[in-house]
């Protein structure tokens, strides 16, 4: 039992290695979904399932689109500087 507890503690003390490639950016999707759900749950005056889901999907999509545009602009800017 002590070995299992040590293993669990070790997983919280060592950082997870996530690369900086486009595939590793998929880890952002659950985080963005959680942010959109919590934000809309606190901001909507009345929560109905269809309206809530529609608002969450719109916010999720807008965050992803904004992040993608920002990443493309920063990538182009870095490419221009290094050329």
PDB file of N, CA, C and O in Angstrom:
ATOM      1  N   UNK A   1       0.822  -1.197   0.000  1.00  0.00           N
ATOM      2  CA  UNK A   1       0.000   0.000   0.000  1.00  0.00           C
ATOM      3  C   UNK A   1       0.865   1.260   0.000  1.00  0.00           C
ATOM      4  O   UNK A   1       0.506   2.271  -0.603  1.00  0.00           O
ATOM      5  N   UNK A   2       2.001   1.187   0.679  1.00  0.00           N
ATOM      6  CA  UNK A   2       2.896   2.329   0.757  1.00  0.00           C
ATOM      7  C   UNK A   2       3.495   2.656  -0.609  1.00  0.00           C
ATOM      8  O   UNK A   2       3.716   3.823  -0.933  1.00  0.00           O
ATOM      9  N   UNK A   3       3.755   1.623  -1.404  1.00  0.00           N
ATOM     10  CA  UNK A   3       4.321   1.834  -2.737  1.00  0.00           C
ATOM     11  C   UNK A   3       3.319   2.559  -3.629  1.00  0.00           C
ATOM     12  O   UNK A   3       3.699   3.442  -4.399  1.00  0.00           O
ATOM     13  N   UNK A   4       2.056   2.198  -3.533  1.00  0.00           N
ATOM     14  CA  UNK A   4       1.017   2.858  -4.329  1.00  0.00           C
ATOM     15  C   UNK A   4       0.901   4.326  -3.923  1.00  0.00           C
ATOM     16  O   UNK A   4       0.781   5.201  -4.780  1.00  0.00           O
ATOM     17  N   UNK A   5       0.937   4.595  -2.625  1.00  0.00           N
ATOM     18  CA  UNK A   5       0.857   5.978  -2.152  1.00  0.00           C
ATOM     19  C   UNK A   5       2.056   6.785  -2.637  1.00  0.00           C
ATOM     20  O   UNK A   5       1.912   7.948  -3.013  1.00  0.00           O
ATOM     21  N   UNK A   6       3.236   6.173  -2.631  1.00  0.00           N
ATOM     22  CA  UNK A   6       4.426   6.865  -3.144  1.00  0.00           C
ATOM     23  C   UNK A   6       4.296   7.166  -4.628  1.00  0.00           C
ATOM     24  O   UNK A   6       4.676   8.244  -5.083  1.00  0.00           O
ATOM     25  N   UNK A   7       3.759   6.217  -5.382  1.00  0.00           N
ATOM     26  CA  UNK A   7       3.572   6.425  -6.817  1.00  0.00           C
ATOM     27  C   UNK A   7       2.586   7.557  -7.098  1.00  0.00           C
ATOM     28  O   UNK A   7       2.817   8.389  -7.975  1.00  0.00           O
ATOM     29  N   UNK A   8       1.492   7.581  -6.350  1.00  0.00           N
ATOM     30  CA  UNK A   8       0.491   8.642  -6.526  1.00  0.00           C
ATOM     31  C   UNK A   8       1.094   9.992  -6.171  1.00  0.00           C
ATOM     32  O   UNK A   8       0.868  10.969  -6.885  1.00  0.00           O
ATOM     33  N   UNK A   9       1.844  10.069  -5.102  1.00  0.00           N
ATOM     34  CA  UNK A   9       2.484  11.330  -4.714  1.00  0.00           C
ATOM     35  C   UNK A   9       3.504  11.769  -5.755  1.00  0.00           C
ATOM     36  O   UNK A   9       3.632  12.963  -6.027  1.00  0.00           O
ATOM     37  N   UNK A  10       4.234  10.818  -6.342  1.00  0.00           N
ATOM     38  CA  UNK A  10       5.243  11.154  -7.343  1.00  0.00           C
ATOM     39  C   UNK A  10       4.615  11.729  -8.598  1.00  0.00           C
ATOM     40  O   UNK A  10       5.226  12.567  -9.260  1.00  0.00           O
ATOM     41  N   UNK A  11       3.408  11.299  -8.943  1.00  0.00           N
ATOM     42  CA  UNK A  11       2.769  11.838 -10.145  1.00  0.00           C
ATOM     43  C   UNK A  11       2.389  13.302  -9.972  1.00  0.00           C
ATOM     44  O   UNK A  11       2.271  14.027 -10.960  1.00  0.00           O
ATOM     45  N   UNK A  12       2.200  13.745  -8.752  1.00  0.00           N
ATOM     46  CA  UNK A  12       1.854  15.144  -8.518  1.00  0.00           C
ATOM     47  C   UNK A  12       3.084  16.031  -8.316  1.00  0.00           C
ATOM     48  O   UNK A  12       2.970  17.257  -8.334  1.00  0.00           O
ATOM     49  N   UNK A  13       4.244  15.432  -8.127  1.00  0.00           N
ATOM     50  CA  UNK A  13       5.440  16.239  -7.877  1.00  0.00           C
ATOM     51  C   UNK A  13       6.323  16.394  -9.108  1.00  0.00           C
ATOM     52  O   UNK A  13       7.223  17.233  -9.113  1.00  0.00           O
ATOM     53  N   UNK A  14       6.087  15.605 -10.149  1.00  0.00           N
ATOM     54  CA  UNK A  14       6.875  15.738 -11.377  1.00  0.00           C
ATOM     55  C   UNK A  14       5.980  16.298 -12.467  1.00  0.00           C
ATOM     56  O   UNK A  14       4.859  15.823 -12.646  1.00  0.00           O
ATOM     57  N   UNK A  15       6.448  17.291 -13.194  1.00  0.00           N
ATOM     58  CA  UNK A  15       5.604  17.889 -14.223  1.00  0.00           C
ATOM     59  C   UNK A  15       5.398  16.953 -15.413  1.00  0.00           C
ATOM     60  O   UNK A  15       6.269  16.152 -15.752  1.00  0.00           O
ATOM     61  N   UNK A  16       4.252  17.070 -16.023  1.00  0.00           N
ATOM     62  CA  UNK A  16       3.947  16.289 -17.217  1.00  0.00           C
ATOM     63  C   UNK A  16       4.643  16.934 -18.404  1.00  0.00           C
ATOM     64  O   UNK A  16       4.568  18.149 -18.587  1.00  0.00           O
ATOM     65  N   UNK A  17       5.312  16.133 -19.200  1.00  0.00           N
ATOM     66  CA  UNK A  17       6.020  16.668 -20.365  1.00  0.00           C
ATOM     67  C   UNK A  17       5.057  16.724 -21.544  1.00  0.00           C
ATOM     68  O   UNK A  17       4.618  15.692 -22.052  1.00  0.00           O
ATOM     69  N   UNK A  18       4.740  17.927 -21.968  1.00  0.00           N
ATOM     70  CA  UNK A  18       3.882  18.150 -23.130  1.00  0.00           C
ATOM     71  C   UNK A  18       4.693  18.970 -24.110  1.00  0.00           C
ATOM     72  O   UNK A  18       5.164  20.056 -23.774  1.00  0.00           O
ATOM     73  N   UNK A  19       4.858  18.465 -25.309  1.00  0.00           N
ATOM     74  CA  UNK A  19       5.661  19.146 -26.315  1.00  0.00           C
ATOM     75  C   UNK A  19       4.989  20.400 -26.850  1.00  0.00           C
ATOM     76  O   UNK A  19       3.889  20.763 -26.434  1.00  0.00           O
ATOM     77  N   UNK A  20       5.658  21.038 -27.760  1.00  0.00           N
ATOM     78  CA  UNK A  20       5.121  22.270 -28.348  1.00  0.00           C
ATOM     79  C   UNK A  20       4.757  22.044 -29.811  1.00  0.00           C
ATOM     80  O   UNK A  20       4.885  22.957 -30.627  1.00  0.00           O
ATOM     81  N   UNK A  21       4.312  20.861 -30.145  1.00  0.00           N
ATOM     82  CA  UNK A  21       3.895  20.595 -31.512  1.00  0.00           C
ATOM     83  C   UNK A  21       2.378  20.735 -31.629  1.00  0.00           C
ATOM     84  O   UNK A  21       1.682  20.768 -30.614  1.00  0.00           O
ATOM     85  N   UNK A  22       1.864  20.816 -32.846  1.00  0.00           N
ATOM     86  CA  UNK A  22       0.412  21.012 -33.002  1.00  0.00           C
ATOM     87  C   UNK A  22      -0.424  19.889 -32.389  1.00  0.00           C
ATOM     88  O   UNK A  22      -1.525  20.143 -31.900  1.00  0.00           O
ATOM     89  N   UNK A  23       0.077  18.661 -32.406  1.00  0.00           N
ATOM     90  CA  UNK A  23      -0.683  17.554 -31.855  1.00  0.00           C
ATOM     91  C   UNK A  23      -0.842  17.684 -30.339  1.00  0.00           C
ATOM     92  O   UNK A  23      -1.883  17.315 -29.795  1.00  0.00           O
ATOM     93  N   UNK A  24       0.162  18.194 -29.662  1.00  0.00           N
ATOM     94  CA  UNK A  24       0.066  18.337 -28.216  1.00  0.00           C
ATOM     95  C   UNK A  24      -0.880  19.468 -27.813  1.00  0.00           C
ATOM     96  O   UNK A  24      -1.323  19.526 -26.665  1.00  0.00           O
ATOM     97  N   UNK A  25      -1.188  20.354 -28.737  1.00  0.00           N
ATOM     98  CA  UNK A  25      -2.125  21.432 -28.433  1.00  0.00           C
ATOM     99  C   UNK A  25      -3.557  20.920 -28.270  1.00  0.00           C
ATOM    100  O   UNK A  25      -4.433  21.653 -27.811  1.00  0.00           O
ATOM    101  N   UNK A  26      -3.794  19.658 -28.646  1.00  0.00           N
ATOM    102  CA  UNK A  26      -5.117  19.070 -28.436  1.00  0.00           C
ATOM    103  C   UNK A  26      -5.450  18.942 -26.950  1.00  0.00           C
ATOM    104  O   UNK A  26      -6.616  18.804 -26.580  1.00  0.00           O
ATOM    105  N   UNK A  27      -4.411  18.989 -26.091  1.00  0.00           N
ATOM    106  CA  UNK A  27      -4.643  18.962 -24.652  1.00  0.00           C
ATOM    107  C   UNK A  27      -5.368  20.217 -24.177  1.00  0.00           C
ATOM    108  O   UNK A  27      -5.913  20.236 -23.073  1.00  0.00           O
ATOM    109  N   UNK A  28      -5.381  21.270 -25.005  1.00  0.00           N
ATOM    110  CA  UNK A  28      -6.076  22.496 -24.625  1.00  0.00           C
ATOM    111  C   UNK A  28      -7.594  22.374 -24.752  1.00  0.00           C
ATOM    112  O   UNK A  28      -8.329  23.116 -24.101  1.00  0.00           O
ATOM    113  N   UNK A  29      -8.066  21.450 -25.578  1.00  0.00           N
ATOM    114  CA  UNK A  29      -9.507  21.342 -25.812  1.00  0.00           C
ATOM    115  C   UNK A  29     -10.314  21.024 -24.552  1.00  0.00           C
ATOM    116  O   UNK A  29     -11.335  21.672 -24.325  1.00  0.00           O
ATOM    117  N   UNK A  30      -9.908  20.062 -23.722  1.00  0.00           N
ATOM    118  CA  UNK A  30     -10.683  19.850 -22.491  1.00  0.00           C
ATOM    119  C   UNK A  30     -10.646  21.055 -21.550  1.00  0.00           C
ATOM    120  O   UNK A  30     -11.631  21.348 -20.873  1.00  0.00           O
ATOM    121  N   UNK A  31      -9.518  21.745 -21.510  1.00  0.00           N
ATOM    122  CA  UNK A  31      -9.412  22.933 -20.668  1.00  0.00           C
ATOM    123  C   UNK A  31     -10.349  24.032 -21.163  1.00  0.00           C
ATOM    124  O   UNK A  31     -11.032  24.675 -20.366  1.00  0.00           O
ATOM    125  N   UNK A  32     -10.379  24.246 -22.469  1.00  0.00           N
ATOM    126  CA  UNK A  32     -11.266  25.266 -23.038  1.00  0.00           C
ATOM    127  C   UNK A  32     -12.724  24.881 -22.811  1.00  0.00           C
ATOM    128  O   UNK A  32     -13.551  25.743 -22.517  1.00  0.00           O
ATOM    129  N   UNK A  33     -13.047  23.598 -22.943  1.00  0.00           N
ATOM    130  CA  UNK A  33     -14.424  23.156 -22.699  1.00  0.00           C
ATOM    131  C   UNK A  33     -14.828  23.410 -21.247  1.00  0.00           C
ATOM    132  O   UNK A  33     -15.938  23.873 -20.983  1.00  0.00           O
ATOM    133  N   UNK A  34     -13.941  23.110 -20.317  1.00  0.00           N
ATOM    134  CA  UNK A  34     -14.251  23.343 -18.903  1.00  0.00           C
ATOM    135  C   UNK A  34     -14.426  24.827 -18.613  1.00  0.00           C
ATOM    136  O   UNK A  34     -15.319  25.216 -17.860  1.00  0.00           O
ATOM    137  N   UNK A  35     -13.580  25.650 -19.207  1.00  0.00           N
ATOM    138  CA  UNK A  35     -13.697  27.098 -19.007  1.00  0.00           C
ATOM    139  C   UNK A  35     -15.023  27.609 -19.554  1.00  0.00           C
ATOM    140  O   UNK A  35     -15.698  28.406 -18.902  1.00  0.00           O
ATOM    141  N   UNK A  36     -15.402  27.156 -20.748  1.00  0.00           N
ATOM    142  CA  UNK A  36     -16.655  27.606 -21.358  1.00  0.00           C
ATOM    143  C   UNK A  36     -17.859  27.172 -20.527  1.00  0.00           C
ATOM    144  O   UNK A  36     -18.792  27.954 -20.342  1.00  0.00           O
ATOM    145  N   UNK A  37     -17.851  25.950 -20.027  1.00  0.00           N
ATOM    146  CA  UNK A  37     -18.980  25.453 -19.232  1.00  0.00           C
ATOM    147  C   UNK A  37     -19.114  26.223 -17.930  1.00  0.00           C
ATOM    148  O   UNK A  37     -20.210  26.653 -17.569  1.00  0.00           O
ATOM    149  N   UNK A  38     -18.007  26.398 -17.224  1.00  0.00           N
ATOM    150  CA  UNK A  38     -18.062  27.093 -15.933  1.00  0.00           C
ATOM    151  C   UNK A  38     -18.429  28.555 -16.122  1.00  0.00           C
ATOM    152  O   UNK A  38     -19.222  29.103 -15.356  1.00  0.00           O
ATOM    153  N   UNK A  39     -17.858  29.189 -17.139  1.00  0.00           N
ATOM    154  CA  UNK A  39     -18.154  30.607 -17.370  1.00  0.00           C
ATOM    155  C   UNK A  39     -19.635  30.812 -17.678  1.00  0.00           C
ATOM    156  O   UNK A  39     -20.272  31.700 -17.112  1.00  0.00           O
ATOM    157  N   UNK A  40     -20.179  29.997 -18.571  1.00  0.00           N
ATOM    158  CA  UNK A  40     -21.598  30.157 -18.919  1.00  0.00           C
ATOM    159  C   UNK A  40     -22.512  29.763 -17.766  1.00  0.00           C
ATOM    160  O   UNK A  40     -23.596  30.328 -17.619  1.00  0.00           O
ATOM    161  N   UNK A  41     -22.090  28.802 -16.945  1.00  0.00           N
ATOM    162  CA  UNK A  41     -22.911  28.419 -15.797  1.00  0.00           C
ATOM    163  C   UNK A  41     -23.002  29.548 -14.779  1.00  0.00           C
ATOM    164  O   UNK A  41     -24.002  29.669 -14.070  1.00  0.00           O
ATOM    165  N   UNK A  42     -21.962  30.375 -14.704  1.00  0.00           N
ATOM    166  CA  UNK A  42     -22.000  31.480 -13.742  1.00  0.00           C
ATOM    167  C   UNK A  42     -22.608  32.741 -14.331  1.00  0.00           C
ATOM    168  O   UNK A  42     -23.063  33.600 -13.575  1.00  0.00           O
ATOM    169  N   UNK A  43     -22.634  32.886 -15.642  1.00  0.00           N
ATOM    170  CA  UNK A  43     -23.100  34.137 -16.247  1.00  0.00           C
ATOM    171  C   UNK A  43     -24.534  34.113 -16.739  1.00  0.00           C
ATOM    172  O   UNK A  43     -25.172  35.164 -16.798  1.00  0.00           O
ATOM    173  N   UNK A  44     -25.065  32.947 -17.096  1.00  0.00           N
ATOM    174  CA  UNK A  44     -26.439  32.908 -17.585  1.00  0.00           C
ATOM    175  C   UNK A  44     -27.425  33.102 -16.442  1.00  0.00           C
ATOM    176  O   UNK A  44     -27.296  32.457 -15.401  1.00  0.00           O
ATOM    177  N   UNK A  45     -28.415  33.988 -16.620  1.00  0.00           N
ATOM    178  CA  UNK A  45     -29.375  34.208 -15.532  1.00  0.00           C
ATOM    179  C   UNK A  45     -30.307  33.013 -15.322  1.00  0.00           C
ATOM    180  O   UNK A  45     -30.744  32.747 -14.202  1.00  0.00           O
ATOM    181  N   UNK A  46     -30.605  32.299 -16.405  1.00  0.00           N
ATOM    182  CA  UNK A  46     -31.499  31.151 -16.314  1.00  0.00           C
ATOM    183  C   UNK A  46     -30.913  30.041 -17.190  1.00  0.00           C
ATOM    184  O   UNK A  46     -30.665  30.247 -18.378  1.00  0.00           O
ATOM    185  N   UNK A  47     -30.699  28.882 -16.604  1.00  0.00           N
ATOM    186  CA  UNK A  47     -30.050  27.796 -17.343  1.00  0.00           C
ATOM    187  C   UNK A  47     -31.111  26.812 -17.822  1.00  0.00           C
ATOM    188  O   UNK A  47     -31.769  26.138 -17.030  1.00  0.00           O
ATOM    189  N   UNK A  48     -31.255  26.753 -19.142  1.00  0.00           N
ATOM    190  CA  UNK A  48     -32.077  25.740 -19.802  1.00  0.00           C
ATOM    191  C   UNK A  48     -31.129  24.934 -20.678  1.00  0.00           C
ATOM    192  O   UNK A  48     -30.186  25.484 -21.246  1.00  0.00           O
ATOM    193  N   UNK A  49     -31.372  23.648 -20.788  1.00  0.00           N
ATOM    194  CA  UNK A  49     -30.414  22.742 -21.419  1.00  0.00           C
ATOM    195  C   UNK A  49     -30.038  23.173 -22.836  1.00  0.00           C
ATOM    196  O   UNK A  49     -28.851  23.248 -23.152  1.00  0.00           O
ATOM    197  N   UNK A  50     -30.999  23.453 -23.678  1.00  0.00           N
ATOM    198  CA  UNK A  50     -30.715  23.779 -25.080  1.00  0.00           C
ATOM    199  C   UNK A  50     -29.984  25.114 -25.178  1.00  0.00           C
ATOM    200  O   UNK A  50     -28.991  25.223 -25.897  1.00  0.00           O
ATOM    201  N   UNK A  51     -30.460  26.120 -24.471  1.00  0.00           N
ATOM    202  CA  UNK A  51     -29.832  27.432 -24.499  1.00  0.00           C
ATOM    203  C   UNK A  51     -28.419  27.375 -23.920  1.00  0.00           C
ATOM    204  O   UNK A  51     -27.496  27.981 -24.465  1.00  0.00           O
ATOM    205  N   UNK A  52     -28.254  26.653 -22.824  1.00  0.00           N
ATOM    206  CA  UNK A  52     -26.945  26.526 -22.184  1.00  0.00           C
ATOM    207  C   UNK A  52     -25.948  25.846 -23.113  1.00  0.00           C
ATOM    208  O   UNK A  52     -24.814  26.303 -23.254  1.00  0.00           O
ATOM    209  N   UNK A  53     -26.374  24.750 -23.748  1.00  0.00           N
ATOM    210  CA  UNK A  53     -25.487  24.027 -24.660  1.00  0.00           C
ATOM    211  C   UNK A  53     -25.097  24.894 -25.858  1.00  0.00           C
ATOM    212  O   UNK A  53     -23.948  24.882 -26.297  1.00  0.00           O
ATOM    213  N   UNK A  54     -26.065  25.644 -26.377  1.00  0.00           N
ATOM    214  CA  UNK A  54     -25.783  26.524 -27.514  1.00  0.00           C
ATOM    215  C   UNK A  54     -24.772  27.600 -27.131  1.00  0.00           C
ATOM    216  O   UNK A  54     -23.843  27.871 -27.891  1.00  0.00           O
ATOM    217  N   UNK A  55     -24.938  28.202 -25.984  1.00  0.00           N
ATOM    218  CA  UNK A  55     -24.026  29.248 -25.516  1.00  0.00           C
ATOM    219  C   UNK A  55     -22.624  28.692 -25.255  1.00  0.00           C
ATOM    220  O   UNK A  55     -21.628  29.342 -25.572  1.00  0.00           O
ATOM    221  N   UNK A  56     -22.548  27.497 -24.681  1.00  0.00           N
ATOM    222  CA  UNK A  56     -21.247  26.879 -24.406  1.00  0.00           C
ATOM    223  C   UNK A  56     -20.524  26.564 -25.710  1.00  0.00           C
ATOM    224  O   UNK A  56     -19.322  26.807 -25.826  1.00  0.00           O
ATOM    225  N   UNK A  57     -21.239  26.029 -26.688  1.00  0.00           N
ATOM    226  CA  UNK A  57     -20.618  25.698 -27.979  1.00  0.00           C
ATOM    227  C   UNK A  57     -20.130  26.960 -28.683  1.00  0.00           C
ATOM    228  O   UNK A  57     -19.053  26.954 -29.279  1.00  0.00           O
ATOM    229  N   UNK A  58     -20.897  28.030 -28.625  1.00  0.00           N
ATOM    230  CA  UNK A  58     -20.483  29.290 -29.250  1.00  0.00           C
ATOM    231  C   UNK A  58     -19.227  29.833 -28.567  1.00  0.00           C
ATOM    232  O   UNK A  58     -18.286  30.249 -29.243  1.00  0.00           O
ATOM    233  N   UNK A  59     -19.206  29.832 -27.248  1.00  0.00           N
ATOM    234  CA  UNK A  59     -18.031  30.316 -26.528  1.00  0.00           C
ATOM    235  C   UNK A  59     -16.818  29.424 -26.780  1.00  0.00           C
ATOM    236  O   UNK A  59     -15.713  29.928 -26.986  1.00  0.00           O
ATOM    237  N   UNK A  60     -17.011  28.111 -26.768  1.00  0.00           N
ATOM    238  CA  UNK A  60     -15.928  27.167 -27.043  1.00  0.00           C
ATOM    239  C   UNK A  60     -15.342  27.431 -28.435  1.00  0.00           C
ATOM    240  O   UNK A  60     -14.124  27.517 -28.596  1.00  0.00           O
ATOM    241  N   UNK A  61     -16.207  27.557 -29.422  1.00  0.00           N
ATOM    242  CA  UNK A  61     -15.742  27.818 -30.785  1.00  0.00           C
ATOM    243  C   UNK A  61     -15.022  29.144 -30.917  1.00  0.00           C
ATOM    244  O   UNK A  61     -14.002  29.230 -31.600  1.00  0.00           O
ATOM    245  N   UNK A  62     -15.535  30.171 -30.278  1.00  0.00           N
ATOM    246  CA  UNK A  62     -14.889  31.476 -30.385  1.00  0.00           C
ATOM    247  C   UNK A  62     -13.519  31.486 -29.701  1.00  0.00           C
ATOM    248  O   UNK A  62     -12.593  32.135 -30.187  1.00  0.00           O
ATOM    249  N   UNK A  63     -13.384  30.783 -28.593  1.00  0.00           N
ATOM    250  CA  UNK A  63     -12.075  30.701 -27.932  1.00  0.00           C
ATOM    251  C   UNK A  63     -11.084  29.959 -28.819  1.00  0.00           C
ATOM    252  O   UNK A  63      -9.946  30.399 -28.978  1.00  0.00           O
ATOM    253  N   UNK A  64     -11.507  28.833 -29.402  1.00  0.00           N
ATOM    254  CA  UNK A  64     -10.627  28.049 -30.264  1.00  0.00           C
ATOM    255  C   UNK A  64     -10.230  28.840 -31.503  1.00  0.00           C
ATOM    256  O   UNK A  64      -9.065  28.814 -31.900  1.00  0.00           O
ATOM    257  N   UNK A  65     -11.166  29.537 -32.116  1.00  0.00           N
ATOM    258  CA  UNK A  65     -10.864  30.341 -33.307  1.00  0.00           C
ATOM    259  C   UNK A  65      -9.894  31.465 -32.954  1.00  0.00           C
ATOM    260  O   UNK A  65      -8.930  31.696 -33.685  1.00  0.00           O
ATOM    261  N   UNK A  66     -10.130  32.162 -31.855  1.00  0.00           N
ATOM    262  CA  UNK A  66      -9.231  33.242 -31.442  1.00  0.00           C
ATOM    263  C   UNK A  66      -7.834  32.716 -31.152  1.00  0.00           C
ATOM    264  O   UNK A  66      -6.845  33.340 -31.536  1.00  0.00           O
ATOM    265  N   UNK A  67      -7.742  31.567 -30.474  1.00  0.00           N
ATOM    266  CA  UNK A  67      -6.431  30.987 -30.179  1.00  0.00           C
ATOM    267  C   UNK A  67      -5.720  30.561 -31.460  1.00  0.00           C
ATOM    268  O   UNK A  67      -4.505  30.724 -31.573  1.00  0.00           O
ATOM    269  N   UNK A  68      -6.453  30.023 -32.418  1.00  0.00           N
ATOM    270  CA  UNK A  68      -5.848  29.605 -33.689  1.00  0.00           C
ATOM    271  C   UNK A  68      -5.333  30.800 -34.472  1.00  0.00           C
ATOM    272  O   UNK A  68      -4.224  30.763 -35.005  1.00  0.00           O
ATOM    273  N   UNK A  69      -6.130  31.859 -34.546  1.00  0.00           N
ATOM    274  CA  UNK A  69      -5.693  33.066 -35.258  1.00  0.00           C
ATOM    275  C   UNK A  69      -4.472  33.669 -34.573  1.00  0.00           C
ATOM    276  O   UNK A  69      -3.523  34.077 -35.242  1.00  0.00           O
ATOM    277  N   UNK A  70      -4.492  33.727 -33.254  1.00  0.00           N
ATOM    278  CA  UNK A  70      -3.348  34.255 -32.520  1.00  0.00           C
ATOM    279  C   UNK A  70      -2.095  33.411 -32.759  1.00  0.00           C
ATOM    280  O   UNK A  70      -1.007  33.957 -32.938  1.00  0.00           O
ATOM    281  N   UNK A  71      -2.241  32.087 -32.764  1.00  0.00           N
ATOM    282  CA  UNK A  71      -1.090  31.212 -33.006  1.00  0.00           C
ATOM    283  C   UNK A  71      -0.543  31.414 -34.412  1.00  0.00           C
ATOM    284  O   UNK A  71       0.674  31.443 -34.598  1.00  0.00           O
ATOM    285  N   UNK A  72      -1.413  31.553 -35.401  1.00  0.00           N
ATOM    286  CA  UNK A  72      -0.954  31.770 -36.773  1.00  0.00           C
ATOM    287  C   UNK A  72      -0.234  33.106 -36.918  1.00  0.00           C
ATOM    288  O   UNK A  72       0.796  33.189 -37.587  1.00  0.00           O
ATOM    289  N   UNK A  73      -0.769  34.143 -36.298  1.00  0.00           N
ATOM    290  CA  UNK A  73      -0.124  35.462 -36.368  1.00  0.00           C
ATOM    291  C   UNK A  73       1.241  35.426 -35.691  1.00  0.00           C
ATOM    292  O   UNK A  73       2.216  35.949 -36.230  1.00  0.00           O
ATOM    293  N   UNK A  74       1.316  34.815 -34.522  1.00  0.00           N
ATOM    294  CA  UNK A  74       2.604  34.723 -33.831  1.00  0.00           C
ATOM    295  C   UNK A  74       3.603  33.863 -34.595  1.00  0.00           C
ATOM    296  O   UNK A  74       4.795  34.170 -34.618  1.00  0.00           O
ATOM    297  N   UNK A  75       3.128  32.796 -35.217  1.00  0.00           N
ATOM    298  CA  UNK A  75       4.009  31.944 -36.018  1.00  0.00           C
ATOM    299  C   UNK A  75       4.529  32.715 -37.232  1.00  0.00           C
ATOM    300  O   UNK A  75       5.712  32.624 -37.561  1.00  0.00           O
ATOM    301  N   UNK A  76       3.656  33.471 -37.901  1.00  0.00           N
ATOM    302  CA  UNK A  76       4.091  34.271 -39.055  1.00  0.00           C
ATOM    303  C   UNK A  76       5.064  35.360 -38.617  1.00  0.00           C
ATOM    304  O   UNK A  76       6.044  35.631 -39.311  1.00  0.00           O
ATOM    305  N   UNK A  77       4.804  35.979 -37.483  1.00  0.00           N
ATOM    306  CA  UNK A  77       5.682  37.021 -36.969  1.00  0.00           C
ATOM    307  C   UNK A  77       7.051  36.439 -36.641  1.00  0.00           C
ATOM    308  O   UNK A  77       8.073  37.047 -36.960  1.00  0.00           O
ATOM    309  N   UNK A  78       7.084  35.272 -36.010  1.00  0.00           N
ATOM    310  CA  UNK A  78       8.363  34.620 -35.702  1.00  0.00           C
ATOM    311  C   UNK A  78       9.091  34.226 -36.970  1.00  0.00           C
ATOM    312  O   UNK A  78      10.317  34.320 -37.030  1.00  0.00           O
ATOM    313  N   UNK A  79       8.364  33.787 -37.983  1.00  0.00           N
ATOM    314  CA  UNK A  79       8.983  33.416 -39.250  1.00  0.00           C
ATOM    315  C   UNK A  79       9.602  34.648 -39.931  1.00  0.00           C
ATOM    316  O   UNK A  79      10.695  34.574 -40.491  1.00  0.00           O
ATOM    317  N   UNK A  80       8.886  35.777 -39.873  1.00  0.00           N
ATOM    318  CA  UNK A  80       9.416  37.003 -40.473  1.00  0.00           C
ATOM    319  C   UNK A  80      10.666  37.502 -39.750  1.00  0.00           C
ATOM    320  O   UNK A  80      11.592  38.007 -40.385  1.00  0.00           O
ATOM    321  N   UNK A  81      10.695  37.362 -38.449  1.00  0.00           N
ATOM    322  CA  UNK A  81      11.852  37.829 -37.685  1.00  0.00           C
ATOM    323  C   UNK A  81      13.070  36.967 -37.961  1.00  0.00           C
ATOM    324  O   UNK A  81      14.182  37.483 -38.069  1.00  0.00           O
ATOM    325  N   UNK A  82      12.876  35.662 -38.075  1.00  0.00           N
ATOM    326  CA  UNK A  82      14.012  34.755 -38.248  1.00  0.00           C
ATOM    327  C   UNK A  82      14.512  34.680 -39.688  1.00  0.00           C
ATOM    328  O   UNK A  82      15.586  34.128 -39.928  1.00  0.00           O
ATOM    329  N   UNK A  83      13.791  35.200 -40.622  1.00  0.00           N
ATOM    330  CA  UNK A  83      14.233  35.161 -42.042  1.00  0.00           C
ATOM    331  C   UNK A  83      15.262  36.186 -42.307  1.00  0.00           C
ATOM    332  O   UNK A  83      15.745  36.299 -43.433  1.00  0.00           O
TER     333      UNK A  83
END
